Amino acid sequence: MIAYNSESLDNLAIQQDAAEALKRAVITPEEYEQIRQAHPVRLYTPNFFVRIGLIVLTVVAVVCGAGLFLLLTMGPSDRGIGTILIFFGISCYVVLELFVHLRRFFRAGVDDALIWMAGSLIFGGIYFVDGNMSAVTGSWILVVLAGWGALRYADRVMTLVAYGALISAVYHMVLDDVAFGSAILPFVIMAVSVVAYLVATPLALAEAGRHYRSCLLLLRMAALVTFYLSGNFYVAQKINASIHGETAIVPLGWLWWGLTCIVPVFYILAGLRRKDAILLWTGMGLVAAAIGTIRYYYHLLPAEWAMIFGGIILIAGAYGLIRYLRVPKEGFTSAAPDEPHVLETLHVESLAVAEALQSVAQPLDQGKGFGGGSGGGGGASGTY
């Protein structure tokens, strides 16, 4: 299913594990080099700067080519524009496959851009062809396009787009086609979130899902967040107001307030019990969302004091967890890992830039500095 060479992806994972073992002095440099030679990676992945440059260059080339073709062939109807956009989207997909199979590009910038350009052009073309596209239809089209991008190229952002489109499709289907849809909508979204979490969790641990592990971890976190948001009082009140008017009373308000406050605590306790960092991190983040929701409706304190007390609570909770996990509990510890978690690596591009700049910096040659000249009077002497 995945477009990239599976053997090279496995070898890449082996090389990364070997590099970590070398960093911990478990193996010698000679052994690390033998591992690299025995498990070659035949994929092209440039550095950060080249990757960004290739993304920009690819986007500019596709936009210019599609724009020029539209100017030459565009007719007065939207259907003709849509057909051209779909044609260019399919062309981007064909070119992407050629780059992946012939040039062995792997997150090289060109493939990143072509994934998004192909999906965007095809979706935009379908929208022009079907001018009366419903929200449900558009959401399912996004599910198919983004889901294929996630399955075929293990794109993490495509995974989030596909899941968000699925939630959107369920949302509109329940409201438009189900009797008493507004009353059961939160429970349906909760059920979808639970199913997504239960499906993604074993797949992330299975051997068959090894190439999609980072995508599945993101999907798990997204499912936890949507489960919480579907039971959050603020979200329930805003959705109810958009359907029935601003003055409508939220039914079962006690239930939504209970879920708003209890679910983050449940995530944290479940994360500690199961030694699951995803549950723990998500629960700690949603504690702030719960505090913000309470503060929005009940102004017990000025905003400054509320933030101070909220910060104190979070710091105290973090300190308590650190103290509790100082002694490892069945392999679960508060000690900083030598290798960052996959979710930490999703937003450290700035660190990559800093590392790259550090690696190319050249030391100054102290033997070729200025100095030692002399001069006097109104003109220069024989030395400078």
C-alpha positions, -999 to 999 in steps of 0.1 A, spaced: 0 0 0 27 25 9 44 41 -20 79 41 -6 102 11 -7 93 -9 24 128 -25 28 144 10 27 120 22 54 128 -7 76 166 -2 70 161 35 79 145 25 112 174 1 118 199 28 112 181 52 135 181 26 162 218 19 156 225 56 158 208 58 192 227 27 204 260 44 193 249 76 212 245 55 243 278 38 238 261 4 234 280 -3 201 312 10 187 316 33 157 329 3 137 299 -18 145 276 12 136 293 15 103 289 -23 96 251 -19 104 248 10 80 266 -10 53 245 -41 59 212 -21 58 215 5 31 188 32 27 181 38 -10 159 69 -4 166 105 -12 159 128 18 177 162 16 184 186 44 158 210 58 167 240 36 168 220 4 134 204 13 118 238 19 133 251 -14 120 221 -33 85 226 -18 84 262 -29 98 254 -64 73 226 -69 43 247 -58 54 276 -80 58 253 -110 24 236 -106 6 269 -101 23 286 -130 16 256 -153 -20 252 -143 -26 290 -145 -11 292 -180 -31 263 -192 -63 278 -177 -57 311 -195 -52 293 -229 -81 268 -226 -106 282 -201 -142 285 -212 -170 305 -197 -184 275 -177 -173 264 -143 -174 228 -154 -146 234 -179 -125 250 -151 -132 220 -129 -122 195 -156 -89 213 -161 -82 213 -124 -90 176 -120 -67 169 -150 -38 188 -134 -45 171 -100 -42 137 -116 -11 148 -135 5 158 -102 -3 124 -87 12 106 -117 44 128 -115 45 121 -77 45 84 -83 72 87 -109 94 107 -85 88 82 -57 95 51 -78 122 63 -102 140 89 -81 132 74 -47 122 107 -31 112 103 5 100 135 23 122 154 -1 100 184 -6 88 175 -41 67 146 -29 54 167 0 42 195 -23 28 172 -49 7 153 -24 -11 185 -13 -12 200 -48 -28 168 -62 -54 166 -35 -62 203 -36 -66 205 -74 -88 174 -75 -110 186 -47 -112 221 -63 -120 206 -97 -148 185 -82 -162 215 -65 -163 235 -98 -179 206 -116 -206 201 -90 -215 237 -81 -241 225 -56 -219 202 -36 -233 196 -1 -212 197 30 -216 159 35 -204 152 -1 -175 175 3 -165 160 36 -166 124 22 -145 135 -8 -119 149 16 -120 117 36 -112 97 4 -85 121 -9 -67 127 25 -71 91 35 -54 79 4 -26 104 10 -22 91 45 -23 54 34 -1 58 3 25 83 16 22 81 54 16 118 56 8 128 92 -11 160 83 -32 142 58 -41 118 86 -55 147 106 -73 161 76 -89 128 69 -101 124 105 -113 160 106 -133 155 74 -148 123 88 -160 141 119 -174 168 96 -193 142 75 -208 126 106 -217 160 120 -237 171 89 -252 136 84 -266 135 119 -280 170 118 -295 167 83 -307 132 81 -314 119 116 -344 127 137 -335 145 169 -300 148 154 -290 178 176 -299 158 207 -277 128 199 -249 145 180 -225 147 209 -229 110 217 -224 101 180 -192 121 179 -181 104 211 -188 70 196 -168 78 164 -139 91 186 -139 59 207 -139 37 176 -111 57 160 -90 54 192 -97 17 196 -87 10 160 -56 32 160 -41 19 193 -35 -17 183 -24 -7 148 2 16 162 17 -14 181 13 -40 153 41 -49 129 19 -41 99 15 -5 110 52 2 117 54 26 87 23 45 99 32 47 136 36 85 138 3 89 118 -15 65 142 -2 83 173 -15 116 159 -48 99 152 -51 86 187 -45 121 201 -70 136 177 -96 110 188 -90 119 224 -94 156 217 -126 152 197 -141 129 224 -134 157 250 -147 185 228 -179 167 220 -186 167 258 -173 201 266 -199 225 279 -187 255 258 -188 234 226 -222 220 234 -235 255 241 -222 270 209 -235 242 187 -269 243 205 -270 281 199 -261 277 162 -290 253 158 -317 266 181 -307 302 187 -286 321 212 -313 320 239 -317 282 238 -309 264 270 -284 236 268 -301 203 278 -283 181 303 -260 209 313 -249 190 344 -236 162 322 -215 185 300 -201 202 330 -192 169 345 -175 157 313 -157 190 309 -140 186 343 -137 148 346 -124 137 312 -90 154 315 -85 139 349 -95 105 336 -70 108 307 -42 116 332 -50 88 355 -54 63 326 -21 75 312 -4 68 345 -20 35 349 -14 23 314 20 40 310 7 58 280 23 92 272 -4 101 246 -31 99 273 -10 117 298 0 146 275 -35 150 261 -50 150 296 -26 176 309 -33 199 279 -70 195 283 -68 206 319 -61 241 306 -91 238 283 -113 228 313 -100 258 333 -106 281 304 -142 268 300 -150 274 337 -134 308 336 -155 317 305 -188 312 324 -179 319 360 -159 350 367 -149 341 402 -116 359 400 -100 385 378 -83 371 347 -48 378 361 -55 359 393 -73 331 375 -42 326 353 -19 327 383 -40 300 402 -43 280 370 -6 280 365 0 271 402 -24 241 398 -6 229 366 28 234 381 18 215 412 3 187 392 34 184 370 56 184 401 35 157 417 38 136 386 76 141 384 79 131 421 56 101 416 75 89 385 110 96 398 112 59 406 103 41 374 69 24 375 71 -6 353 93 13 328 73 45 330 95 73 344 98 111 345 134 110 334 141 127 301 146 102 273 178 103 252 156 102 221 126 126 218 91 113 214 76 113 179 52 141 189 81 162 201 97 159 167 67 173 149 74 209 159 112 212 162 120 225 128 136 255 145 160 232 163 169 216 129 176 250 115 198 259 144 217 226 141 222 231 104 236 266 109 259 253 136 271 225 113 281 249 85 297 276 107 334 278 100 360 289 126 378 322 121 414 321 110 432 341 137 464 342 117 451 365 90 437 394 110 443 431 105 467 451 127 503 462 129 502 492 106 516 526 113 514 560 99 522 596 108 519 632 97 497 642 68 506 612 46 512 575 49 546 560 56 561 529 41 541 505 63 503 501 67 
